[in-house]
Amino acid sequence: MNGHTAGPLLTWATILSVAITAVAGDVLTAGAMRRLGDLDLIRAKSGLMGAIKAVVSSPMFLLGVLCMALSFFTLLLTLSHVDVSLAAPASASLTFIGNAFAAKFFLHENVDRRRWFAAIFVCIGVALLAK
């Protein structure tokens, strides 16, 4: 730490910001790649540059990359105020939980019982870290 400690509100606001932007980035890039389809087929038809152009011309993909960049810089901000022993596992855990919900409700993936139980155990782990 740099000599000062963040209060609980700042701690959890920054950790939650990291997780939210990471989940948004994951969901947006996954959604974009599903819309694009199989990159091997695109590459076979249009070559490597055609596949690259298809990916980087997708607004959804670019927004996902922007969210991932925001997540990274928010993590840097978080680490300047919060101990890494809390910030890293808490943000990763909350991202895991957020990805399960987002996969189910936005990407319409089949999130089975085992994954929900894993998310619950992650929540318990985050609660234990916070104490």
Secondary structure, DSSP 8 states (H G I E B T S, - for coil): --S----HHHHHHHHHHHHHHHHHHHHHHHHHHHHH--HHHHHHHHHHHHHHHHHHT-HHHHHHHHHHHHHHHHHHHHHTTS-HHHHHHHHHHHHHHHHHHHHHHTS-----HHHHHHHHHHHHHHHHHH-
